[in-house]
Amino acid sequence: MAREKKPVHKVQMTEGKRNIIHQLLEEYDIQSAEDIQDALKDLLGGTIKEMMEAEMDDHLGYEKPERSDSDDYRNGYMMLEYK
């Protein structure tokens, strides 16, 4: 029995995508595959951190610098006010 071929997903290269790629090449001085990996780690690392912090904000019901009367708080984060 012959295996069914999967459809090929073709990415349409738009002018906007070209501009983004050009900016990334300049910003990260990409010369090799390792440079691409480092750039992706930098870009995705910050994005994932922000997503996790937003999820924690939602779970706790308040943002990172805020304090709550609840015992459910973020360890290691405290906003100090200086007067």
N, CA, C and O atoms as CSV, one atom per row, in Angstrom:
chain,resi,resn,atom,element,x,y,z
A,1,MET,N,N,0.842,-1.173,0.000
A,1,MET,CA,C,0.000,0.000,0.000
A,1,MET,C,C,0.895,1.247,0.000
A,1,MET,O,O,1.808,1.348,0.819
A,2,ALA,N,N,0.648,2.168,-0.886
A,2,ALA,CA,C,1.455,3.383,-1.011
A,2,ALA,C,C,1.096,4.372,0.104
A,2,ALA,O,O,-0.066,4.534,0.475
A,3,ARG,N,N,2.139,5.022,0.618
A,3,ARG,CA,C,1.906,6.038,1.653
A,3,ARG,C,C,1.380,7.310,1.027
A,3,ARG,O,O,1.780,7.704,-0.069
A,4,GLU,N,N,0.476,7.941,1.749
A,4,GLU,CA,C,-0.092,9.177,1.267
A,4,GLU,C,C,0.900,10.313,1.475
A,4,GLU,O,O,1.478,10.436,2.555
A,5,LYS,N,N,1.107,11.141,0.462
A,5,LYS,CA,C,2.018,12.273,0.582
A,5,LYS,C,C,1.340,13.394,1.360
A,5,LYS,O,O,0.166,13.700,1.152
A,6,LYS,N,N,2.110,13.996,2.262
A,6,LYS,CA,C,1.599,15.141,3.004
A,6,LYS,C,C,1.660,16.373,2.105
A,6,LYS,O,O,2.593,16.522,1.315
A,7,PRO,N,N,0.677,17.245,2.225
A,7,PRO,CA,C,0.721,18.469,1.415
A,7,PRO,C,C,1.910,19.337,1.843
A,7,PRO,O,O,2.244,19.418,3.025
A,8,VAL,N,N,2.527,19.968,0.879
A,8,VAL,CA,C,3.671,20.840,1.153
A,8,VAL,C,C,3.144,22.205,1.561
A,8,VAL,O,O,2.328,22.809,0.865
A,9,HIS,N,N,3.629,22.681,2.713
A,9,HIS,CA,C,3.244,24.003,3.196
A,9,HIS,C,C,4.206,25.027,2.603
A,9,HIS,O,O,5.403,25.004,2.890
A,10,LYS,N,N,3.688,25.903,1.792
A,10,LYS,CA,C,4.532,26.917,1.160
A,10,LYS,C,C,4.360,28.229,1.915
A,10,LYS,O,O,3.248,28.715,2.121
A,11,VAL,N,N,5.486,28.780,2.315
A,11,VAL,CA,C,5.481,30.057,3.022
A,11,VAL,C,C,5.548,31.168,1.984
A,11,VAL,O,O,6.424,31.182,1.119
A,12,GLN,N,N,4.614,32.087,2.087
A,12,GLN,CA,C,4.613,33.207,1.167
A,12,GLN,C,C,5.512,34.296,1.745
A,12,GLN,O,O,5.251,34.803,2.836
A,13,MET,N,N,6.561,34.653,1.023
A,13,MET,CA,C,7.493,35.672,1.480
A,13,MET,C,C,6.952,37.034,1.093
A,13,MET,O,O,6.955,37.405,-0.081
A,14,THR,N,N,6.489,37.771,2.081
A,14,THR,CA,C,5.949,39.105,1.839
A,14,THR,C,C,7.038,40.145,2.084
A,14,THR,O,O,8.091,39.840,2.644
A,15,GLU,N,N,6.774,41.342,1.668
A,15,GLU,CA,C,7.734,42.435,1.884
A,15,GLU,C,C,7.948,42.665,3.379
A,15,GLU,O,O,9.068,42.934,3.812
A,16,GLY,N,N,6.877,42.561,4.166
A,16,GLY,CA,C,6.992,42.724,5.617
A,16,GLY,C,C,7.908,41.677,6.239
A,16,GLY,O,O,8.726,41.992,7.103
A,17,LYS,N,N,7.765,40.430,5.796
A,17,LYS,CA,C,8.627,39.360,6.309
A,17,LYS,C,C,10.076,39.599,5.916
A,17,LYS,O,O,10.986,39.376,6.714
A,18,ARG,N,N,10.288,40.052,4.686
A,18,ARG,CA,C,11.653,40.357,4.241
A,18,ARG,C,C,12.276,41.446,5.110
A,18,ARG,O,O,13.448,41.358,5.477
A,19,ASN,N,N,11.489,42.473,5.437
A,19,ASN,CA,C,11.985,43.561,6.279
A,19,ASN,C,C,12.355,43.058,7.673
A,19,ASN,O,O,13.392,43.434,8.218
A,20,ILE,N,N,11.509,42.213,8.242
A,20,ILE,CA,C,11.790,41.654,9.572
A,20,ILE,C,C,13.076,40.838,9.542
A,20,ILE,O,O,13.918,40.972,10.429
A,21,ILE,N,N,13.230,39.996,8.529
A,21,ILE,CA,C,14.437,39.171,8.406
A,21,ILE,C,C,15.666,40.058,8.265
A,21,ILE,O,O,16.693,39.804,8.894
A,22,HIS,N,N,15.566,41.091,7.448
A,22,HIS,CA,C,16.694,42.004,7.253
A,22,HIS,C,C,17.070,42.684,8.575
A,22,HIS,O,O,18.252,42.806,8.897
A,23,GLN,N,N,16.067,43.125,9.337
A,23,GLN,CA,C,16.335,43.765,10.626
A,23,GLN,C,C,17.000,42.796,11.604
A,23,GLN,O,O,17.916,43.178,12.332
A,24,LEU,N,N,16.540,41.543,11.619
A,24,LEU,CA,C,17.145,40.548,12.512
A,24,LEU,C,C,18.591,40.266,12.122
A,24,LEU,O,O,19.458,40.137,12.987
A,25,LEU,N,N,18.849,40.170,10.825
A,25,LEU,CA,C,20.216,39.937,10.359
A,25,LEU,C,C,21.145,41.066,10.802
A,25,LEU,O,O,22.279,40.822,11.215
A,26,GLU,N,N,20.657,42.291,10.713
A,26,GLU,CA,C,21.462,43.435,11.136
A,26,GLU,C,C,21.610,43.491,12.661
A,26,GLU,O,O,22.715,43.674,13.172
A,27,GLU,N,N,20.503,43.335,13.381
A,27,GLU,CA,C,20.507,43.453,14.844
A,27,GLU,C,C,21.430,42.437,15.496
A,27,GLU,O,O,22.161,42.768,16.430
A,28,TYR,N,N,21.400,41.205,15.011
A,28,TYR,CA,C,22.163,40.129,15.640
A,28,TYR,C,C,23.439,39.773,14.881
A,28,TYR,O,O,24.137,38.834,15.262
A,29,ASP,N,N,23.756,40.509,13.809
A,29,ASP,CA,C,24.956,40.253,13.009
A,29,ASP,C,C,25.083,38.762,12.704
A,29,ASP,O,O,26.107,38.142,12.993
A,30,ILE,N,N,24.039,38.205,12.124
A,30,ILE,CA,C,23.960,36.763,11.873
A,30,ILE,C,C,24.871,36.374,10.717
A,30,ILE,O,O,24.739,36.874,9.599
A,31,GLN,N,N,25.796,35.469,11.016
A,31,GLN,CA,C,26.746,34.975,10.021
A,31,GLN,C,C,26.712,33.452,9.901
A,31,GLN,O,O,27.200,32.890,8.920
A,32,SER,N,N,26.134,32.787,10.902
A,32,SER,CA,C,26.167,31.325,10.918
A,32,SER,C,C,24.886,30.775,11.538
A,32,SER,O,O,24.055,31.522,12.053
A,33,ALA,N,N,24.748,29.455,11.478
A,33,ALA,CA,C,23.593,28.793,12.103
A,33,ALA,C,C,23.613,29.009,13.614
A,33,ALA,O,O,22.558,29.155,14.231
A,34,GLU,N,N,24.800,29.030,14.212
A,34,GLU,CA,C,24.907,29.267,15.663
A,34,GLU,C,C,24.414,30.672,16.023
A,34,GLU,O,O,23.782,30.865,17.061
A,35,ASP,N,N,24.705,31.648,15.160
A,35,ASP,CA,C,24.205,33.005,15.382
A,35,ASP,C,C,22.678,33.036,15.351
A,35,ASP,O,O,22.046,33.754,16.125
A,36,ILE,N,N,22.094,32.245,14.445
A,36,ILE,CA,C,20.631,32.164,14.360
A,36,ILE,C,C,20.071,31.575,15.654
A,36,ILE,O,O,19.083,32.079,16.189
A,37,GLN,N,N,20.699,30.510,16.159
A,37,GLN,CA,C,20.249,29.886,17.408
A,37,GLN,C,C,20.326,30.868,18.567
A,37,GLN,O,O,19.406,30.942,19.381
A,38,ASP,N,N,21.422,31.624,18.648
A,38,ASP,CA,C,21.576,32.595,19.730
A,38,ASP,C,C,20.516,33.695,19.643
A,38,ASP,O,O,19.967,34.113,20.662
A,39,ALA,N,N,20.233,34.156,18.435
A,39,ALA,CA,C,19.214,35.190,18.249
A,39,ALA,C,C,17.839,34.674,18.660
A,39,ALA,O,O,17.079,35.384,19.318
A,40,LEU,N,N,17.519,33.435,18.273
A,40,LEU,CA,C,16.223,32.856,18.644
A,40,LEU,C,C,16.103,32.674,20.155
A,40,LEU,O,O,15.043,32.924,20.729
A,41,LYS,N,N,17.177,32.244,20.796
A,41,LYS,CA,C,17.160,32.104,22.264
A,41,LYS,C,C,16.888,33.450,22.912
A,41,LYS,O,O,16.096,33.549,23.849
A,42,ASP,N,N,17.551,34.488,22.408
A,42,ASP,CA,C,17.360,35.827,22.969
A,42,ASP,C,C,15.927,36.308,22.777
A,42,ASP,O,O,15.302,36.817,23.707
A,43,LEU,N,N,15.414,36.142,21.560
A,43,LEU,CA,C,14.058,36.604,21.258
A,43,LEU,C,C,12.997,35.801,22.004
A,43,LEU,O,O,12.090,36.371,22.609
A,44,LEU,N,N,13.113,34.484,21.958
A,44,LEU,CA,C,12.090,33.631,22.568
A,44,LEU,C,C,12.189,33.607,24.089
A,44,LEU,O,O,11.175,33.478,24.776
A,45,GLY,N,N,13.399,33.730,24.614
A,45,GLY,CA,C,13.569,33.713,26.065
A,45,GLY,C,C,12.787,34.829,26.733
A,45,GLY,O,O,12.080,34.597,27.714
A,46,GLY,N,N,12.912,36.031,26.209
A,46,GLY,CA,C,12.172,37.167,26.766
A,46,GLY,C,C,10.676,37.016,26.597
A,46,GLY,O,O,9.906,37.359,27.494
A,47,THR,N,N,10.264,36.506,25.449
A,47,THR,CA,C,8.840,36.316,25.170
A,47,THR,C,C,8.236,35.295,26.126
A,47,THR,O,O,7.163,35.522,26.685
A,48,ILE,N,N,8.918,34.179,26.312
A,48,ILE,CA,C,8.415,33.132,27.209
A,48,ILE,C,C,8.359,33.635,28.644
A,48,ILE,O,O,7.403,33.343,29.362
A,49,LYS,N,N,9.372,34.390,29.074
A,49,LYS,CA,C,9.381,34.941,30.435
A,49,LYS,C,C,8.178,35.858,30.642
A,49,LYS,O,O,7.495,35.765,31.662
A,50,GLU,N,N,7.914,36.747,29.676
A,50,GLU,CA,C,6.770,37.651,29.792
A,50,GLU,C,C,5.448,36.892,29.818
A,50,GLU,O,O,4.538,37.256,30.562
A,51,MET,N,N,5.337,35.834,29.004
A,51,MET,CA,C,4.116,35.030,28.985
A,51,MET,C,C,3.902,34.351,30.340
A,51,MET,O,O,2.778,34.307,30.840
A,52,MET,N,N,4.969,33.826,30.931
A,52,MET,CA,C,4.851,33.157,32.228
A,52,MET,C,C,4.492,34.146,33.331
A,52,MET,O,O,3.706,33.824,34.221
A,53,GLU,N,N,5.062,35.347,33.277
A,53,GLU,CA,C,4.733,36.358,34.285
A,53,GLU,C,C,3.278,36.803,34.144
A,53,GLU,O,O,2.602,37.026,35.148
A,54,ALA,N,N,2.790,36.935,32.908
A,54,ALA,CA,C,1.393,37.302,32.692
A,54,ALA,C,C,0.464,36.207,33.207
A,54,ALA,O,O,-0.586,36.501,33.778
A,55,GLU,N,N,0.846,34.948,33.010
A,55,GLU,CA,C,0.049,33.838,33.517
A,55,GLU,C,C,0.007,33.853,35.044
A,55,GLU,O,O,-1.032,33.579,35.645
A,56,MET,N,N,1.140,34.175,35.666
A,56,MET,CA,C,1.175,34.248,37.124
A,56,MET,C,C,0.332,35.421,37.621
A,56,MET,O,O,-0.364,35.296,38.629
A,57,ASP,N,N,0.388,36.570,36.921
A,57,ASP,CA,C,-0.466,37.706,37.276
A,57,ASP,C,C,-1.926,37.285,37.281
A,57,ASP,O,O,-2.674,37.603,38.206
A,58,ASP,N,N,-2.319,36.569,36.242
A,58,ASP,CA,C,-3.698,36.115,36.117
A,58,ASP,C,C,-4.058,35.141,37.235
A,58,ASP,O,O,-5.138,35.224,37.821
A,59,HIS,N,N,-3.157,34.232,37.518
A,59,HIS,CA,C,-3.406,33.219,38.555
A,59,HIS,C,C,-3.532,33.853,39.937
A,59,HIS,O,O,-4.433,33.507,40.700
A,60,LEU,N,N,-2.637,34.776,40.260
A,60,LEU,CA,C,-2.656,35.390,41.592
A,60,LEU,C,C,-3.678,36.516,41.705
A,60,LEU,O,O,-4.166,36.807,42.797
A,61,GLY,N,N,-4.000,37.145,40.585
A,61,GLY,CA,C,-4.976,38.223,40.605
A,61,GLY,C,C,-4.362,39.595,40.825
A,61,GLY,O,O,-5.087,40.568,41.032
A,62,TYR,N,N,-3.039,39.691,40.784
A,62,TYR,CA,C,-2.372,40.984,40.895
A,62,TYR,C,C,-1.026,40.903,40.193
A,62,TYR,O,O,-0.488,39.818,39.970
A,63,GLU,N,N,-0.479,42.097,39.842
A,63,GLU,CA,C,0.775,42.129,39.111
A,63,GLU,C,C,1.974,42.002,40.043
A,63,GLU,O,O,1.845,42.117,41.261
A,64,LYS,N,N,3.138,41.765,39.454
A,64,LYS,CA,C,4.354,41.470,40.201
A,64,LYS,C,C,4.681,42.503,41.294
A,64,LYS,O,O,4.931,42.095,42.428
A,65,PRO,N,N,4.692,43.803,41.019
A,65,PRO,CA,C,5.115,44.711,42.081
A,65,PRO,C,C,4.064,44.942,43.167
A,65,PRO,O,O,4.371,45.522,44.208
A,66,GLU,N,N,2.840,44.497,42.935
A,66,GLU,CA,C,1.775,44.712,43.910
A,66,GLU,C,C,1.859,43.687,45.032
A,66,GLU,O,O,2.361,42.579,44.841
A,67,ARG,N,N,1.367,44.067,46.192
A,67,ARG,CA,C,1.284,43.148,47.329
A,67,ARG,C,C,-0.177,42.760,47.517
A,67,ARG,O,O,-1.089,43.479,47.109
A,68,SER,N,N,-0.370,41.622,48.134
A,68,SER,CA,C,-1.716,41.130,48.373
A,68,SER,C,C,-1.850,40.773,49.840
A,68,SER,O,O,-0.860,40.480,50.511
A,69,ASP,N,N,-3.074,40.799,50.331
A,69,ASP,CA,C,-3.330,40.379,51.710
A,69,ASP,C,C,-3.292,38.858,51.829
A,69,ASP,O,O,-3.258,38.316,52.933
A,70,SER,N,N,-3.298,38.192,50.712
A,70,SER,CA,C,-3.302,36.737,50.676
A,70,SER,C,C,-1.921,36.177,51.016
A,70,SER,O,O,-0.911,36.868,50.882
A,71,ASP,N,N,-1.891,34.910,51.460
A,71,ASP,CA,C,-0.609,34.242,51.694
A,71,ASP,C,C,-0.002,33.763,50.378
A,71,ASP,O,O,1.136,33.295,50.351
A,72,ASP,N,N,-0.756,33.878,49.293
A,72,ASP,CA,C,-0.319,33.435,47.977
A,72,ASP,C,C,0.422,34.603,47.314
A,72,ASP,O,O,-0.211,35.509,46.772
A,73,TYR,N,N,1.747,34.585,47.356
A,73,TYR,CA,C,2.527,35.692,46.816
A,73,TYR,C,C,3.743,35.178,46.075
A,73,TYR,O,O,4.083,33.997,46.143
A,74,ARG,N,N,4.384,36.075,45.376
A,74,ARG,CA,C,5.591,35.730,44.623
A,74,ARG,C,C,6.787,35.808,45.546
A,74,ARG,O,O,7.042,36.842,46.164
A,75,ASN,N,N,7.503,34.732,45.636
A,75,ASN,CA,C,8.689,34.695,46.460
A,75,ASN,C,C,9.788,35.547,45.829
A,75,ASN,O,O,10.093,35.406,44.645
A,76,GLY,N,N,10.383,36.437,46.639
A,76,GLY,CA,C,11.519,37.203,46.170
A,76,GLY,C,C,11.165,38.522,45.524
A,76,GLY,O,O,12.069,39.269,45.149
A,77,TYR,N,N,9.897,38.844,45.375
A,77,TYR,CA,C,9.510,40.104,44.770
A,77,TYR,C,C,8.822,40.981,45.810
A,77,TYR,O,O,7.821,40.576,46.401
A,78,MET,N,N,9.349,42.167,46.033
A,78,MET,CA,C,8.694,43.068,46.952
A,78,MET,C,C,9.004,44.495,46.493
A,78,MET,O,O,10.158,44.831,46.224
A,79,MET,N,N,7.996,45.306,46.409
A,79,MET,CA,C,8.177,46.678,45.994
A,79,MET,C,C,8.358,47.528,47.232
A,79,MET,O,O,7.481,47.567,48.095
A,80,LEU,N,N,9.469,48.198,47.326
A,80,LEU,CA,C,9.737,49.075,48.468
A,80,LEU,C,C,9.467,50.507,48.060
A,80,LEU,O,O,9.822,50.930,46.960
A,81,GLU,N,N,8.840,51.246,48.949
A,81,GLU,CA,C,8.592,52.657,48.695
A,81,GLU,C,C,9.532,53.459,49.572
A,81,GLU,O,O,9.615,53.242,50.781
A,82,TYR,N,N,10.243,54.393,48.946
A,82,TYR,CA,C,11.143,55.253,49.681
A,82,TYR,C,C,10.527,56.634,49.768
A,82,TYR,O,O,10.061,57.182,48.770
A,83,LYS,N,N,10.528,57.189,50.964
A,83,LYS,CA,C,9.948,58.545,51.136
A,83,LYS,C,C,10.996,59.502,51.595
A,83,LYS,O,O,10.708,60.682,51.795
